[in-house]
Amino acid sequence: MNFSELFKLSGLLGRFSPDGKCLASCVQYRLVVRDASSLQVLQLYTCLDQIQYIEWSSDSLFILCAMYKRGIVQVWSLEQPGWHCKIDEGSAGLVASCWSPDGRHILNTTEFHLRITVWSLCTKSVSYIKYPKACQQGIAFSRDGHYVAVAERRDCRDCVSLFVCSDWQLLRHFDTDTQDLAGIEWAPNGCVLAVWDACLEYKMLLYSLDGRLLATYCAYEWSLGIKSVAWSPSSQFLAIGSYDEKVRILNHVTWKKITEFEHPAAVVSTKTVVYKEVEKCPAAEAQRLSLAPPRALPSSLLSTHTKYDISPVPASLHCVKPAADRANPKMGIGMLAFSPDNCFLASKNDNIPNAVWIWDIQKLKLFAVLEQLCPIQCFQWDPRQPRLAVCTGNSKVYLWSPAGCVAVQVPLEADFQIVSLSWHSSGDSLVLLSKENFCVCYLEREEV
């Protein structure tokens, strides 16, 4: 495992291009595009104000920079550095911006969610989508890029409109049986749209492409409801994380619950491996390293100050009591992610902030638990294999696979606190982000 030097960064804005050839990062009002392998600067662009959001087009030829405070979006071309585009929303303001799947249209959401403006880079035409709802996840594109679903609020009722992305014509419009729609998400196969209610009511609705209600799921009433949602890559399972510290798995045939995963403060199953991060004893470590190792270890591993021990079961986990008198209490399942091969599901219970739970989807059982010394900031699966990368706001990156677990110290002298990370599309490298810097971690094929 090798690490690059540190580079300046602002706003946690560091992104690999979809084709994996480039890495874009922002420093205040400058956009820097580097070669993903050598990290040499390919292009340097200067924007009109501090950049607050960036996004690559699907074909990696354009990059969008949003400056929400100014209500401006600037678009830059990698093929033609002299070409650029500026979209000014004027007095309407700007709160969100994103690419359409074809990489030639930009969707801008105006302030107060008055409308979504669709700008075409090719024809310079403009389309409007009215009444978008201000919610956590209100726009969802189907995986094939043919359709977009938009959550709307009309006459004090929630509804969803489906548009064809090729010409932005309305395909279907239907009301949803929700009190306060909180999010929508397509199944990866594009056949089913999941719609869920805000946390005050537990309700998951599943709609077909023609707007038919396929199923309604409610686990309980009179308590805080859904907090996180994740589809499996095969579209066979829908995982629902709730405020009651459980994950419920629905199947794609009957849309009924097939199992639920609990997240208690103590792991009692003897078939579960509990990896506990512990601080190393420097004296013992020095003695161990004085012996000739059977296989040459990367220098970054030798400088590690913590390691994983396997805890005996039953194992108690560090639990935090949420503040009941505050909004958005730190409780329930806040993070969910399926592995790319559908074999594992990773979850985080906000009541137990230092632990990542890894579930075997084939056996529907808890496979492993990673208990860290610090609260989990971010985790993400390798896009090519069941390998999970975790960061906890310190200068280490943690990798788990079914073969085992490793904690790696980033060998940099500067204070580098990793709060976010992102995989390269090949799975051969990671970009590690702190609030002010980033570096790239290069992995070897046989590691972990």
C-alpha positions as CSV (number, residue, x, y, z in Angstrom):
1,M,0.0,0.0,0.0
2,N,1.4,3.4,-1.0
3,F,0.3,6.9,-0.3
4,S,0.7,10.1,-2.3
5,E,1.8,13.4,-0.8
6,L,-0.8,15.8,0.6
7,F,-2.6,18.3,-1.6
8,K,-4.7,21.3,-0.7
9,L,-8.5,20.9,-0.6
10,S,-11.5,22.9,0.4
11,G,-15.1,21.7,1.1
12,L,-14.3,18.0,0.9
13,L,-14.5,18.4,-2.9
14,G,-12.3,15.6,-4.4
15,R,-13.8,13.3,-7.0
16,F,-12.5,10.6,-9.4
17,S,-13.9,10.8,-12.9
18,P,-16.4,8.0,-13.9
19,D,-13.8,6.6,-16.4
20,G,-11.2,6.6,-13.7
21,K,-8.6,8.7,-15.7
22,C,-8.8,11.9,-13.7
23,L,-9.1,13.3,-10.2
24,A,-10.8,16.7,-9.7
25,S,-10.3,18.8,-6.5
26,C,-11.1,22.3,-5.4
27,V,-9.1,24.9,-3.6
28,Q,-11.4,27.8,-2.8
29,Y,-12.3,29.2,-6.3
30,R,-9.9,27.0,-8.3
31,L,-10.7,23.7,-9.9
32,V,-7.7,21.4,-10.3
33,V,-7.9,18.3,-12.6
34,R,-5.1,15.7,-12.2
35,D,-4.1,12.5,-13.8
36,A,-5.5,9.8,-11.5
37,S,-2.4,7.6,-11.7
38,S,0.5,10.1,-11.7
39,L,-1.4,13.0,-10.0
40,Q,0.2,15.5,-12.5
41,V,-2.0,18.6,-13.1
42,L,-3.8,18.3,-16.4
43,Q,-6.0,21.4,-16.2
44,L,-6.4,24.4,-13.9
45,Y,-9.7,26.4,-14.0
46,T,-10.6,29.5,-12.2
47,C,-14.2,30.1,-11.1
48,L,-16.0,33.3,-10.3
49,D,-16.4,32.5,-6.6
50,Q,-15.7,29.8,-4.0
51,I,-16.8,26.4,-5.3
52,Q,-19.4,24.6,-3.1
53,Y,-20.1,21.5,-5.2
54,I,-18.6,19.7,-8.2
55,E,-19.8,16.8,-10.3
56,W,-18.4,15.0,-13.3
57,S,-20.6,14.3,-16.4
58,S,-21.2,10.6,-17.0
59,D,-18.7,10.5,-19.9
60,S,-16.0,12.3,-17.9
61,L,-15.7,15.1,-20.6
62,F,-17.3,17.9,-18.5
63,I,-17.2,19.0,-14.9
64,L,-19.8,21.1,-13.2
65,C,-18.9,23.7,-10.5
66,A,-21.8,25.1,-8.4
67,M,-21.5,28.4,-6.5
68,Y,-24.7,28.4,-4.5
69,K,-24.1,31.8,-2.8
70,R,-23.9,33.5,-6.2
71,G,-26.6,31.4,-7.9
72,I,-24.1,30.4,-10.6
73,V,-23.0,27.1,-12.2
74,Q,-19.9,27.0,-14.4
75,V,-19.1,24.0,-16.7
76,W,-15.6,23.2,-18.0
77,S,-14.6,20.9,-20.8
78,L,-11.6,18.6,-20.5
79,E,-11.3,18.2,-24.3
80,Q,-11.5,21.9,-25.1
81,P,-10.0,23.8,-22.2
82,G,-10.8,27.2,-23.9
83,W,-14.6,26.3,-23.9
84,H,-16.7,27.0,-20.9
85,C,-20.3,27.6,-19.9
86,K,-21.9,29.8,-17.3
87,I,-25.4,29.4,-16.0
88,D,-26.7,32.3,-13.9
89,E,-30.0,31.6,-12.1
90,G,-30.2,35.3,-11.2
91,S,-32.8,36.4,-8.5
92,A,-34.3,32.8,-8.4
93,G,-31.1,31.7,-6.6
94,L,-29.7,28.2,-6.5
95,V,-29.7,25.4,-3.8
96,A,-28.8,22.3,-5.8
97,S,-27.3,21.3,-9.1
98,C,-26.7,18.0,-10.9
99,W,-26.0,16.4,-14.2
100,S,-28.6,14.3,-16.1
101,P,-27.4,10.8,-17.0
102,D,-26.6,11.8,-20.6
103,G,-24.0,14.4,-19.4
104,R,-25.4,17.1,-21.6
105,H,-28.2,18.6,-19.4
106,I,-27.9,20.3,-16.0
107,L,-30.7,20.3,-13.5
108,N,-30.7,23.4,-11.2
109,T,-33.0,23.7,-8.2
110,T,-33.9,27.3,-7.3
111,E,-34.2,28.8,-3.9
112,F,-37.3,27.8,-1.9
113,H,-37.7,24.9,-4.3
114,L,-39.8,27.0,-6.6
115,R,-38.8,25.0,-9.7
116,I,-36.1,22.8,-11.3
117,T,-34.6,24.3,-14.5
118,V,-33.2,21.9,-17.1
119,W,-30.4,23.5,-19.2
120,S,-29.2,21.8,-22.4
121,L,-25.5,22.3,-23.3
122,C,-26.2,21.2,-26.9
123,T,-29.2,23.2,-27.9
124,K,-29.1,25.9,-25.2
125,S,-32.8,25.2,-24.6
126,V,-34.5,25.4,-21.2
127,S,-37.2,23.2,-19.6
128,Y,-38.9,23.7,-16.3
129,I,-40.2,21.2,-13.7
130,K,-42.6,22.9,-11.3
131,Y,-43.3,22.3,-7.6
132,P,-40.3,20.2,-6.6
133,K,-40.5,19.2,-2.9
134,A,-37.8,20.3,-0.5
135,C,-36.8,16.9,0.9
136,Q,-33.7,14.9,1.6
137,Q,-33.8,12.9,-1.6
138,G,-36.2,14.4,-4.1
139,I,-34.7,13.6,-7.5
140,A,-33.8,10.1,-8.6
141,F,-32.6,8.9,-12.0
142,S,-33.1,5.4,-13.2
143,R,-29.9,3.4,-13.6
144,D,-30.2,3.2,-17.4
145,G,-30.6,7.0,-17.6
146,H,-34.0,6.9,-19.4
147,Y,-36.2,8.3,-16.6
148,V,-36.1,10.7,-13.8
149,A,-38.5,10.7,-10.8
150,V,-39.1,14.0,-9.0
151,A,-40.9,14.4,-5.7
152,E,-43.4,17.2,-5.8
153,R,-45.8,19.0,-3.4
154,R,-49.0,20.3,-4.9
155,D,-52.1,21.6,-3.1
156,C,-50.7,20.3,0.2
157,R,-50.3,16.8,-1.2
158,D,-47.2,14.7,-2.0
159,C,-46.9,13.4,-5.5
160,V,-44.3,12.0,-7.9
161,S,-43.7,12.9,-11.6
162,L,-41.8,10.7,-14.0
163,F,-40.1,12.4,-16.9
164,V,-38.3,11.0,-20.0
165,C,-34.7,12.2,-19.9
166,S,-34.4,12.4,-23.7
167,D,-36.9,15.2,-24.2
168,W,-38.1,16.0,-20.6
169,Q,-41.7,15.2,-21.4
170,L,-44.0,14.1,-18.5
171,L,-44.4,10.3,-18.7
172,R,-46.6,9.7,-15.6
173,H,-47.8,11.7,-12.6
174,F,-49.3,10.1,-9.5
175,D,-50.2,11.0,-5.9
176,T,-48.3,9.2,-3.1
177,D,-49.9,8.0,0.2
178,T,-47.5,9.9,2.4
179,Q,-47.9,12.5,5.0
180,D,-44.5,14.2,4.4
181,L,-42.5,12.5,1.6
182,A,-38.8,12.3,2.6
183,G,-37.2,10.5,-0.3
184,I,-37.4,8.4,-3.5
185,E,-35.0,5.9,-5.0
186,W,-35.1,3.6,-8.0
187,A,-34.3,0.0,-7.8
188,P,-31.1,-0.6,-9.9
189,N,-33.1,-2.5,-12.5
190,G,-35.4,0.5,-13.0
191,C,-38.6,-1.4,-12.5
192,V,-39.6,-0.2,-9.0
193,L,-39.5,3.2,-7.3
194,A,-39.2,3.3,-3.5
195,V,-41.0,6.2,-1.8
196,W,-40.8,6.7,2.0
197,D,-42.3,9.0,4.5
198,A,-40.6,11.4,7.0
199,C,-39.4,10.0,10.3
200,L,-42.7,10.8,12.1
201,E,-44.5,8.0,10.3
202,Y,-43.1,4.6,9.3
203,K,-44.2,4.0,5.7
204,M,-42.4,2.6,2.7
205,L,-44.3,2.6,-0.6
206,L,-43.2,0.8,-3.8
207,Y,-44.5,1.9,-7.2
208,S,-44.2,0.5,-10.7
209,L,-43.0,2.6,-13.7
210,D,-46.7,3.2,-14.7
211,G,-47.5,4.6,-11.2
212,R,-49.3,1.6,-9.8
213,L,-48.8,1.0,-6.0
214,L,-47.2,-2.4,-5.7
215,A,-46.9,-2.6,-2.0
216,T,-47.0,-0.7,1.3
217,Y,-44.8,-1.7,4.2
218,C,-45.1,-0.4,7.8
219,A,-43.1,-2.0,10.6
220,Y,-44.7,-0.2,13.5
221,E,-46.7,2.9,14.5
222,W,-46.5,5.8,17.0
223,S,-42.7,6.1,17.0
224,L,-39.9,7.5,14.8
225,G,-39.8,5.6,11.5
226,I,-37.4,5.3,8.6
227,K,-33.9,6.8,8.7
228,S,-32.0,5.2,5.8
229,V,-32.7,3.1,2.7
230,A,-30.5,1.0,0.4
231,W,-31.2,-1.2,-2.6
232,S,-29.1,-4.3,-3.3
233,P,-27.3,-4.1,-6.6
234,S,-29.4,-7.0,-7.9
235,S,-32.7,-5.3,-6.9
236,Q,-33.7,-8.4,-5.0
237,F,-33.5,-6.8,-1.6
238,L,-34.5,-3.4,-0.1
239,A,-32.9,-2.6,3.2
240,I,-34.7,-0.2,5.5
241,G,-32.8,1.3,8.5
242,S,-35.1,2.6,11.3
243,Y,-34.9,4.6,14.4
244,D,-35.6,1.5,16.5
245,E,-32.0,0.3,15.8
246,K,-33.1,-2.4,13.3
247,V,-32.6,-3.1,9.6
248,R,-35.5,-4.8,7.9
249,I,-34.9,-6.6,4.6
250,L,-37.8,-6.8,2.1
251,N,-37.8,-9.2,-0.9
252,H,-38.6,-8.2,-4.4
253,V,-41.3,-10.9,-5.0
254,T,-43.9,-10.2,-2.3
255,W,-42.3,-7.0,-0.9
256,K,-42.7,-8.5,2.6
257,K,-40.1,-8.6,5.3
258,I,-37.8,-11.7,5.1
259,T,-35.7,-10.8,8.2
260,E,-34.6,-8.0,10.5
261,F,-31.2,-7.3,11.8
262,E,-30.9,-6.0,15.4
263,H,-28.0,-3.9,16.6
264,P,-27.7,-4.5,20.4
265,A,-24.9,-3.2,22.6
266,A,-23.6,-6.7,23.1
267,V,-22.6,-9.3,20.5
268,V,-23.5,-12.8,21.7
269,S,-23.3,-15.0,18.7
270,T,-20.2,-17.2,18.7
271,K,-20.3,-17.3,14.9
272,T,-19.6,-13.5,14.7
273,V,-16.1,-12.2,14.5
274,V,-15.7,-9.0,16.5
275,Y,-12.7,-6.9,15.5
276,K,-11.7,-4.4,18.2
277,E,-9.3,-1.6,17.4
278,V,-6.7,-1.3,20.3
279,E,-3.6,0.8,20.8
280,K,-0.3,-1.1,20.4
281,C,2.3,-1.3,23.1
282,P,5.4,0.4,21.6
283,A,7.9,-1.8,23.5
284,A,6.3,-5.0,22.3
285,E,6.0,-3.7,18.8
286,A,9.7,-2.8,18.7
287,Q,10.6,-6.3,19.9
288,R,8.4,-7.8,17.2
289,L,9.9,-5.7,14.4
290,S,13.4,-6.6,15.4
291,L,12.8,-10.1,14.2
292,A,13.1,-10.7,10.5
293,P,9.6,-10.8,9.0
294,P,8.7,-13.7,6.8
295,R,7.4,-11.4,4.1
296,A,8.3,-7.8,3.4
297,L,5.7,-5.4,4.8
298,P,4.8,-2.0,3.4
299,S,6.4,0.8,5.4
300,S,3.0,2.3,6.1
301,L,2.0,-0.8,8.0
302,L,5.1,-0.7,10.1
303,S,4.3,2.8,11.4
304,T,0.8,1.8,12.5
305,H,0.0,2.6,16.2
306,T,-3.2,0.7,16.5
307,K,-4.2,-2.8,15.5
308,Y,-7.3,-5.1,15.5
309,D,-7.7,-7.7,18.2
310,I,-10.4,-10.4,18.0
311,S,-12.7,-9.9,21.0
312,P,-14.0,-12.9,22.8
313,V,-17.8,-13.3,22.5
314,P,-20.0,-12.1,24.2
315,A,-18.5,-8.7,23.5
316,S,-19.8,-5.3,24.8
317,L,-19.8,-2.3,22.5
318,H,-19.5,1.4,23.4
319,C,-23.1,2.8,23.5
320,V,-24.2,6.4,23.6
321,K,-27.5,7.5,25.0
322,P,-29.2,10.0,22.6
323,A,-30.4,13.4,23.8
324,A,-34.2,13.0,23.8
325,D,-34.9,16.7,24.0
326,R,-33.1,17.6,20.7
327,A,-34.0,17.4,17.1
328,N,-32.4,14.7,14.9
329,P,-31.4,12.5,17.8
330,K,-28.2,10.3,17.4
331,M,-30.1,7.0,17.3
332,G,-31.1,4.4,14.8
333,I,-29.6,3.1,11.6
334,G,-27.9,6.1,10.0
335,M,-25.8,4.4,7.3
336,L,-26.5,1.4,5.0
337,A,-24.6,0.0,2.0
338,F,-24.6,-3.3,0.1
339,S,-21.4,-4.8,-1.3
340,P,-21.2,-4.9,-5.1
341,D,-21.6,-8.7,-5.2
342,N,-24.8,-8.6,-3.1
343,C,-23.1,-10.8,-0.5
344,F,-22.8,-8.3,2.4
345,L,-24.5,-5.4,4.0
346,A,-22.7,-2.8,6.1
347,S,-24.6,-0.7,8.6
348,K,-24.0,1.8,11.4
349,N,-26.2,2.3,14.4
350,D,-25.9,5.9,15.6
351,N,-26.5,4.7,19.2
352,I,-23.2,2.8,18.9
353,P,-21.2,5.3,16.9
354,N,-17.8,3.4,16.9
355,A,-19.1,0.2,15.3
356,V,-19.7,-1.1,11.8
357,W,-21.9,-4.1,11.4
358,I,-21.4,-6.4,8.5
359,W,-24.1,-8.9,7.6
360,D,-24.0,-12.0,5.4
361,I,-26.9,-11.6,3.0
362,Q,-26.8,-15.2,1.8
363,K,-27.2,-16.6,5.3
364,L,-29.0,-13.5,6.7
365,K,-26.8,-13.5,9.7
366,L,-24.3,-11.2,11.4
367,F,-20.9,-11.9,9.9
368,A,-18.5,-9.4,11.6
369,V,-18.4,-6.3,13.7
370,L,-15.7,-3.6,13.6
371,E,-15.4,-1.6,16.8
372,Q,-13.2,1.5,16.4
373,L,-11.6,3.8,18.9
374,C,-13.3,6.8,17.3
375,P,-16.8,7.4,15.8
376,I,-17.3,6.2,12.3
377,Q,-17.3,9.1,9.8
378,C,-17.7,7.3,6.5
379,F,-17.5,3.8,5.0
380,Q,-17.7,2.7,1.3
381,W,-17.5,-0.6,-0.5
382,D,-14.8,-1.3,-3.2
383,P,-16.8,-1.3,-6.5
384,R,-15.1,-4.5,-7.7
385,Q,-15.1,-6.8,-4.7
386,P,-16.4,-7.2,-1.1
387,R,-13.9,-4.9,0.6
388,L,-15.0,-2.1,2.9
389,A,-13.0,1.0,3.6
390,V,-13.7,2.9,6.8
391,C,-12.5,6.2,8.2
392,T,-13.0,7.6,11.7
393,G,-11.6,11.2,11.6
394,N,-8.0,10.3,12.4
395,S,-5.0,9.7,10.2
396,K,-5.8,6.0,9.6
397,V,-7.7,4.1,6.9
398,Y,-9.3,0.8,7.8
399,L,-10.0,-2.0,5.4
400,W,-12.2,-5.1,5.9
401,S,-12.7,-8.1,3.7
402,P,-14.0,-11.7,4.5
403,A,-10.3,-12.6,4.9
404,G,-9.6,-10.2,7.7
405,C,-9.2,-6.6,8.8
406,V,-6.3,-4.1,8.9
407,A,-5.7,-0.6,10.2
408,V,-3.2,1.5,8.2
409,Q,-1.5,4.7,9.4
410,V,-1.1,7.2,6.6
411,P,2.6,8.0,6.7
412,L,2.5,11.7,6.7
413,E,4.0,14.2,9.1
414,A,1.2,16.7,8.9
415,D,-2.0,16.4,10.9
416,F,-4.3,14.6,8.5
417,Q,-7.8,13.7,9.8
418,I,-9.7,11.6,7.3
419,V,-13.4,12.4,7.4
420,S,-14.4,11.1,4.0
421,L,-13.1,8.7,1.3
422,S,-14.0,7.5,-2.1
423,W,-12.9,4.5,-4.2
424,H,-11.5,4.6,-7.7
425,S,-13.7,2.7,-10.2
426,S,-11.0,0.0,-10.6
427,G,-10.8,-0.6,-6.8
428,D,-7.1,-0.1,-7.0
429,S,-6.9,3.2,-5.1
430,L,-8.8,5.5,-2.7
431,V,-8.9,9.2,-2.3
432,L,-8.8,10.2,1.4
433,L,-10.2,13.6,2.3
434,S,-9.8,15.8,5.3
435,K,-11.2,19.3,5.7
436,E,-8.1,21.0,4.3
437,N,-6.1,18.3,2.4
438,F,-6.4,15.0,0.4
439,C,-4.1,12.2,-0.6
440,V,-4.5,9.1,-2.7
441,C,-3.9,5.6,-1.3
442,Y,-2.8,3.0,-3.9
443,L,-3.5,-0.6,-3.1
444,E,-2.0,-3.8,-4.4
445,R,-4.2,-6.5,-5.8
446,E,-3.4,-9.0,-3.1
447,E,-3.8,-6.7,-0.1
448,V,-6.5,-7.5,2.4
